[in-house]
Each structure stands twice: as structure tokens, then as C-alpha cells.
Amino acid sequence: MRIGVAAETKPGERRVALVPRDVLSLSTDGQQLSIQSGAGSGTGYSDDDYRDAGARVVDADQVWQNDLVVKVKELQDVDFAHVVPGQAVFGYHHLTGHPAHARRLLASGITAIAYEAVRDASGGFPLLAPMSVIAGRMAVRVAARALGRVPRDVLVLGAGHAGNSAADAARAAGARVTQLRRATATAEAVERSALQADLVVGAAFTAGERTPKLLPRPLVARMKRGSMIVDISIEEGGVAETSRATSHVDPTYVEEGVIHYAVPNMPSAVPREAAEAISAAVMPYARALASKGIALALLQDAGLRAGVLAWRGRCNQQGLAREAGVPYAPVSDLELRALNQVSADGRPGASGCGG
């Protein structure tokens, strides 16, 4: 299969989807890889590092002329100028809460496989988990810098990878930590803890749904003056009614007397560590998609198939279709099998690429 690794175009994004180590592994498998020139520069990898790993170094036009394009962040305006109908784009898409962007992606005719929606055998999110751990750990550090001190009382909303990582980091720094999971995050419990907190970390996440607004504006207005909200959940809307997306260039603002940090791509602040973690997590899926063909890989792995938000321009997720106001038209097993000409023994036929 022809695989392209695109350079990131989101402002402040320095990660790369595949590091040279994993490009070499795929090249050794016999896959044809190309990487956009400069894609690894933010993580300290040069074009020559990728050439040595067996990849062709190409420009933006060429990297998008591939069956499968692997990247980190959601498509930007400049990316839409290059996408090819029918190709698969594997990365964080974060369409929930962004209906206009979802409609634009669907209109492009691509297949979008979202890291944040892929599931493992236990129902977890293996491609979201490593970035969530980094973001959770970072939450306490960015708060300490903004506040000028380590927060003493910390409220963590969420008990997934990001929430647990933030809670562990806060305890290690000597803070008193209250952690509320969704079942225990009643309005009364959130209010009681938020009013005494120096730092609230928003780490609630439910796949395919907008983040519940656990911190309504009136509550934020009653929080300690000069306290802080680090809203890790901002890509799904955020936990606070006062949260709006910021960037690494201008990461904080003050609303209702409370400092807010809501950078969607927090782990880009540690690009080498984050890229290594993303690449390791993506690698088994990239290998399956490349070696089996996209359609057969989806047929054989229900967790990977759960990540398909769009199939050749059709909406493959019911909740997303409802939010974006588009028809729900999921890809069927029959269609995938026909596309790959799968024989009775499960081997892909001539059209094994599948997308």
C-alpha cells in the first residue's frame, strides 16, 4: 500500500504521526511510504532520518496522493485543498461538537478513521490513552506556571487516563485532590469541591458525545478569584461553560475572575515524547491497514471499525449524523467484502487496498 505521512498544519502543532523507527518497520514489510518534507522537524527528526528509514521525502501535493494518509491533528483549510476522494485519512479528527467541519469533511469524499474513536478488545481507547496521560500530567505543570505556585486544592473531573494522570501528578506535587468520575459528579459534589479548589482539571470524555458542562458559568463566577481551570476536554466542548479553545501561542485567558487554559493539542508542548507515544500506538493499526487493505482490516477488527467516522463521504456514526444534520449511511459488511473481493478463506483479492 502507498502510505503518506503528512506534515501538521494546525497552528502550534509540532508532532508527527510516525517516527523513523516505525517508518523503517513498515518499509521492511514492503510498504511504500512517503513523508512530507519537514514533517518531523518539530520532533527533531530530519528528512534524512526518514530517507534512511526507507521513505520518499515529497511535497504537500505528493504526500496526499496516497491510499492512506496518516497524520496527527484534524484537517485544516490547507489540508482540504489536497485531499483525494476515496482515500483514507487516519488521525485525530474530533468532529463531535463541530458540525460545520464534519459536513466539510464528508463533502470531501474521504474515509476518516479517528484515533479518538478506535477501541481495543476491552473497550478502551488505545490511540487516545497515551496523549491523555501526557495531557493529564501537564495540567498540574501549566497550572503551577500560571499561578506561580503549586495548587494546594485540586479538583479533577473525570477518571479516565487524563483524569487519573492529573490526579497522580497533583498528589505527587503535594496537593489535596478530589476526583469525581461521571457517576459521582453530581451538581452538589462539583459545586462543593470547585468552590474550594485552586485548580479544576476538566478530563471528562465520552466517545462521540459533547462534554457535559459540569461547571456552569454561575459556578465559575463563584470560584476563588485567581483560581484556574485546565480544560483538557476542550476538543469535545470542555467541562466549563466559560471554556473556549486557546493555543500554545496564547494559552490562557481570564473569565469570571478565573484563569482558563484550554489548548486542544496540549501534548504538542512535548513533541518528541508525544510523537514517540503516538507512533507506537498507531503502528499496529497502520500495519494492519497496510498489509490487509483498509476494508479487510475493518472487517476483521471491530475496534478499528469503530473509529470510522466517514466512509467515502458517507457518515458512519449515528450521533455524528444527527449533530451534523446529514444522512446516516454506515458502511456494511457486504460492501466491505465486495470491495476487497474476500474469498471464503478470508484472503484479500486483487483490490485488497480497499481505499
C-alpha positions as CSV (number, residue, x, y, z in Angstrom):
1,M,0.0,0.0,0.0
2,R,1.1,3.6,-0.6
3,I,1.2,5.4,2.8
4,G,1.7,9.2,3.2
5,V,2.8,10.8,6.4
6,A,1.6,14.4,6.2
7,A,3.1,17.4,7.9
8,E,0.9,19.1,10.6
9,T,-0.7,22.4,9.6
10,K,-2.6,23.2,12.8
11,P,-1.0,26.2,14.5
12,G,1.4,25.2,17.2
13,E,1.3,21.5,16.3
14,R,4.8,20.0,16.2
15,R,4.1,16.3,16.5
16,V,4.5,13.8,13.6
17,A,2.3,10.7,13.3
18,L,5.1,8.1,12.5
19,V,8.7,8.4,13.7
20,P,11.5,6.9,11.6
21,R,11.7,3.8,13.7
22,D,8.2,2.8,12.7
23,V,8.6,4.0,9.1
24,L,11.5,1.7,8.8
25,S,9.4,-1.2,10.1
26,L,6.7,-0.6,7.6
27,S,9.2,-0.2,4.8
28,T,10.8,-3.5,5.8
29,D,7.3,-5.0,5.4
30,G,7.3,-3.9,1.8
31,Q,5.0,-0.9,2.2
32,Q,5.7,2.2,0.1
33,L,6.0,5.3,2.4
34,S,6.4,8.9,1.6
35,I,6.7,11.7,4.1
36,Q,6.1,15.4,3.6
37,S,9.4,17.4,3.8
38,G,9.8,18.9,7.2
39,A,7.1,16.8,8.9
40,G,9.5,15.5,11.5
41,S,11.3,18.8,12.2
42,G,9.2,19.7,15.2
43,T,10.2,16.5,16.9
44,G,13.9,16.7,16.0
45,Y,13.7,14.2,13.1
46,S,15.2,15.4,9.7
47,D,14.2,14.5,6.2
48,D,17.4,12.4,6.0
49,D,16.3,10.4,9.0
50,Y,13.2,9.4,7.1
51,R,15.1,8.7,3.9
52,D,17.4,6.4,5.9
53,A,14.2,4.6,7.1
54,G,13.1,3.9,3.5
55,A,10.7,6.7,2.9
56,R,10.5,9.1,0.0
57,V,10.5,12.8,1.0
58,V,7.9,14.7,-1.0
59,D,6.0,17.9,-1.1
60,A,2.4,18.5,0.2
61,D,0.8,17.7,-3.2
62,Q,2.6,14.4,-3.4
63,V,2.1,13.2,0.1
64,W,-1.7,13.4,-0.3
65,Q,-1.6,11.3,-3.4
66,N,-1.6,8.1,-1.4
67,D,-4.1,5.4,-0.5
68,L,-3.7,6.1,3.3
69,V,-2.6,9.4,4.8
70,V,-1.5,9.2,8.4
71,K,-1.4,12.4,10.5
72,V,-1.9,13.7,14.0
73,K,-4.5,16.6,14.1
74,E,-7.7,17.3,12.3
75,L,-7.8,18.5,8.8
76,Q,-7.1,22.3,8.3
77,D,-8.1,24.5,5.4
78,V,-4.8,23.9,3.6
79,D,-5.3,20.1,4.0
80,F,-8.7,20.2,2.4
81,A,-7.1,21.6,-0.7
82,H,-5.1,18.4,-1.1
83,V,-7.4,15.5,0.0
84,V,-8.4,13.0,-2.6
85,P,-11.9,11.5,-2.6
86,G,-11.8,7.8,-1.7
87,Q,-8.5,7.9,0.2
88,A,-8.4,7.2,4.0
89,V,-7.1,9.7,6.5
90,F,-6.1,8.2,9.8
91,G,-5.6,10.7,12.7
92,Y,-7.4,12.7,15.4
93,H,-10.5,14.1,13.7
94,H,-12.5,15.4,16.7
95,L,-15.7,16.1,14.8
96,T,-18.0,16.0,17.8
97,G,-19.2,19.5,18.5
98,H,-18.0,20.8,15.1
99,P,-20.9,20.1,12.7
100,A,-19.7,22.5,10.0
101,H,-16.3,20.9,10.0
102,A,-18.0,17.4,9.9
103,R,-20.1,18.4,6.9
104,R,-17.0,19.7,5.1
105,L,-15.1,16.5,5.8
106,L,-18.0,14.4,4.5
107,A,-18.3,16.6,1.4
108,S,-14.6,15.8,0.6
109,G,-15.4,12.2,-0.1
110,I,-12.7,10.7,2.1
111,T,-12.7,7.9,4.6
112,A,-11.9,9.3,8.0
113,I,-10.7,6.9,10.7
114,A,-10.4,8.7,14.0
115,Y,-7.7,7.8,16.6
116,E,-10.0,9.1,19.4
117,A,-12.8,6.6,18.4
118,V,-10.7,3.4,17.9
119,R,-11.4,0.8,20.6
120,D,-9.3,-2.1,21.9
121,A,-10.6,-5.5,22.9
122,S,-11.6,-4.3,26.4
123,G,-13.4,-1.2,25.1
124,G,-10.7,1.2,25.9
125,F,-9.2,3.9,23.6
126,P,-5.6,2.8,22.8
127,L,-4.8,5.8,20.5
128,L,-6.3,8.4,22.8
129,A,-4.8,7.0,26.0
130,P,-1.1,8.0,25.6
131,M,-1.9,11.6,24.8
132,S,-4.4,11.7,27.6
133,V,-1.8,10.6,30.1
134,I,0.6,13.3,28.9
135,A,-2.1,16.0,29.0
136,G,-3.1,15.0,32.5
137,R,0.4,15.2,33.7
138,M,0.9,18.5,32.0
139,A,-2.2,20.0,33.6
140,V,-0.6,20.5,37.0
141,R,2.6,21.9,35.5
142,V,0.8,24.5,33.4
143,A,-1.3,25.5,36.4
144,A,1.8,25.9,38.6
145,R,3.4,28.2,36.0
146,A,0.2,30.3,35.6
147,L,-0.5,30.5,39.3
148,G,3.1,31.0,40.3
149,R,2.8,28.2,42.8
150,V,1.7,24.5,43.0
151,P,-2.0,24.4,43.6
152,R,-2.9,23.1,47.1
153,D,-6.5,22.0,46.4
154,V,-7.2,20.3,43.1
155,L,-10.5,19.0,41.7
156,V,-10.2,16.5,38.8
157,L,-13.4,16.0,36.8
158,G,-13.0,12.6,35.2
159,A,-11.4,9.3,36.0
160,G,-10.1,8.1,32.6
161,H,-6.4,8.2,31.5
162,A,-6.3,12.0,31.6
163,G,-8.1,12.4,34.9
164,N,-6.0,9.7,36.6
165,S,-2.8,11.1,35.3
166,A,-3.7,14.6,36.5
167,A,-4.7,13.3,39.9
168,D,-1.5,11.4,40.3
169,A,0.6,14.4,39.3
170,A,-1.3,16.6,41.7
171,R,-0.8,14.2,44.6
172,A,2.9,13.9,43.7
173,A,3.2,17.7,43.9
174,G,1.7,17.6,47.4
175,A,-1.8,18.8,46.6
176,R,-5.1,17.7,48.2
177,V,-7.0,16.0,45.4
178,T,-10.7,15.4,44.9
179,Q,-11.5,13.3,41.9
180,L,-15.0,12.9,40.6
181,R,-16.0,10.3,38.0
182,R,-19.1,10.8,35.9
183,A,-21.3,8.8,38.3
184,T,-20.2,10.9,41.3
185,A,-20.0,14.3,39.6
186,T,-23.4,15.5,40.8
187,A,-24.1,19.2,40.7
188,E,-23.8,19.3,44.5
189,A,-20.5,17.4,44.6
190,V,-18.9,19.5,41.8
191,E,-20.1,22.8,43.4
192,R,-18.7,21.9,46.8
193,S,-15.3,20.9,45.5
194,A,-15.0,23.6,42.8
195,L,-15.5,26.4,45.3
196,Q,-12.6,25.4,47.4
197,A,-10.3,24.4,44.5
198,D,-7.2,26.3,43.4
199,L,-7.2,24.2,40.2
200,V,-10.0,22.3,38.4
201,V,-8.9,19.9,35.7
202,G,-11.6,19.0,33.1
203,A,-10.9,15.5,32.0
204,A,-14.4,14.1,31.2
205,F,-14.7,12.2,28.0
206,T,-17.5,10.1,26.4
207,A,-16.8,8.9,22.9
208,G,-18.9,10.5,20.3
209,E,-20.6,12.9,22.7
210,R,-20.1,16.5,23.7
211,T,-18.5,17.0,27.2
212,P,-21.2,17.7,29.8
213,K,-21.0,21.2,31.2
214,L,-20.1,20.3,34.8
215,L,-19.0,23.9,35.5
216,P,-21.8,26.3,34.6
217,R,-21.0,30.0,34.4
218,P,-22.6,31.0,37.7
219,L,-20.5,28.4,39.5
220,V,-17.3,29.6,37.8
221,A,-18.2,33.1,38.9
222,R,-18.2,31.9,42.5
223,M,-14.9,30.1,42.4
224,K,-11.9,31.6,44.1
225,R,-10.5,34.7,42.4
226,G,-7.3,33.7,40.7
227,S,-8.0,30.0,40.7
228,M,-7.6,28.1,37.5
229,I,-9.4,25.7,35.1
230,V,-7.3,23.5,32.8
231,D,-9.9,22.1,30.4
232,I,-8.3,19.0,28.8
233,S,-11.8,18.1,27.4
234,I,-11.9,21.2,25.2
235,E,-11.9,19.3,21.9
236,E,-15.3,17.8,22.8
237,G,-16.6,21.2,24.1
238,G,-15.0,21.4,27.5
239,V,-16.4,21.0,31.0
240,A,-16.9,24.7,31.7
241,E,-19.5,27.0,30.1
242,T,-16.7,29.6,30.1
243,S,-14.2,27.5,28.2
244,R,-13.1,28.3,24.7
245,A,-10.2,26.8,22.7
246,T,-6.9,28.6,23.0
247,S,-3.5,27.8,21.5
248,H,0.1,27.3,22.6
249,V,0.9,30.8,21.4
250,D,-1.8,32.4,23.7
251,P,-2.9,29.6,26.0
252,T,-4.7,31.4,28.8
253,Y,-7.4,34.0,29.4
254,V,-9.4,35.2,32.4
255,E,-13.2,34.7,32.6
256,E,-15.3,35.4,35.7
257,G,-12.0,36.1,37.6
258,V,-10.8,32.5,36.9
259,I,-7.7,31.7,34.7
260,H,-8.6,29.3,31.9
261,Y,-6.2,27.1,29.9
262,A,-7.9,25.2,27.1
263,V,-5.3,24.2,24.5
264,P,-6.7,21.4,22.3
265,N,-3.3,19.9,21.5
266,M,-1.6,20.1,24.8
267,P,0.9,17.2,24.2
268,S,2.4,19.2,21.3
269,A,4.3,21.1,24.0
270,V,6.4,18.0,24.5
271,P,6.5,17.0,20.8
272,R,9.3,14.3,20.8
273,E,7.8,12.4,23.8
274,A,4.3,12.7,22.3
275,A,5.3,11.7,18.8
276,E,7.1,8.6,20.0
277,A,4.0,7.6,22.0
278,I,1.6,8.3,19.1
279,S,3.7,6.4,16.7
280,A,4.0,3.3,18.9
281,A,0.2,3.3,19.5
282,V,-0.6,3.8,15.8
283,M,1.8,1.3,14.4
284,P,-0.2,-1.9,14.9
285,Y,-3.2,-0.3,13.2
286,A,-1.2,1.2,10.4
287,R,0.4,-2.2,9.8
288,A,-3.0,-3.9,9.6
289,L,-4.4,-1.3,7.3
290,A,-1.4,-1.6,5.0
291,S,-0.9,-5.3,4.9
292,K,-4.6,-6.3,4.7
293,G,-6.1,-3.4,2.9
294,I,-8.4,-0.9,4.5
295,A,-11.7,-2.7,4.1
296,L,-10.4,-6.1,5.2
297,A,-8.7,-4.6,8.2
298,L,-12.0,-3.1,9.2
299,L,-13.9,-6.3,8.7
300,Q,-11.5,-8.2,11.0
301,D,-11.2,-5.6,13.8
302,A,-14.4,-4.2,15.2
303,G,-12.4,-1.8,17.4
304,L,-10.7,-0.3,14.4
305,R,-14.0,-0.1,12.5
306,A,-15.5,1.8,15.5
307,G,-13.0,4.6,14.5
308,V,-14.6,5.1,11.1
309,L,-16.5,8.4,11.2
310,A,-16.8,8.8,7.5
311,W,-16.7,6.2,4.7
312,R,-16.0,7.7,1.3
313,G,-18.1,10.8,2.2
314,R,-20.9,8.9,4.0
315,C,-21.5,9.4,7.7
316,N,-20.7,6.2,9.5
317,Q,-21.7,7.3,13.1
318,Q,-25.3,7.9,14.0
319,G,-24.7,10.5,16.7
320,L,-22.4,12.5,14.3
321,A,-25.0,12.3,11.5
322,R,-27.7,13.7,13.9
323,E,-25.4,16.5,15.1
324,A,-24.2,17.5,11.6
325,G,-27.7,17.2,10.1
326,V,-26.6,14.6,7.4
327,P,-27.9,11.2,6.5
328,Y,-26.6,8.2,8.5
329,A,-25.3,5.8,5.9
330,P,-22.9,3.3,7.5
331,V,-20.7,1.0,5.5
332,S,-21.9,-2.6,5.5
333,D,-20.0,-5.9,5.8
334,L,-21.3,-6.7,2.4
335,E,-19.9,-3.6,0.9
336,L,-16.5,-4.1,2.6
337,R,-16.3,-7.7,1.4
338,A,-17.3,-6.8,-2.1
339,L,-14.7,-4.1,-2.2
340,N,-11.9,-6.4,-1.2
341,Q,-13.2,-9.5,-3.0
342,V,-12.6,-11.5,0.1
343,S,-12.7,-15.3,-0.6
344,A,-14.1,-17.9,1.7
345,D,-10.8,-18.4,3.5
346,G,-10.5,-14.7,4.3
347,R,-7.7,-13.7,1.9
348,P,-8.0,-10.3,0.1
349,G,-8.2,-10.4,-3.6
350,A,-6.8,-8.1,-6.2
351,S,-8.5,-5.0,-4.8
352,G,-7.1,-5.6,-1.3
353,C,-6.1,-1.9,-0.9
354,G,-9.8,-1.1,-0.4
355,G,-9.5,2.7,-0.3
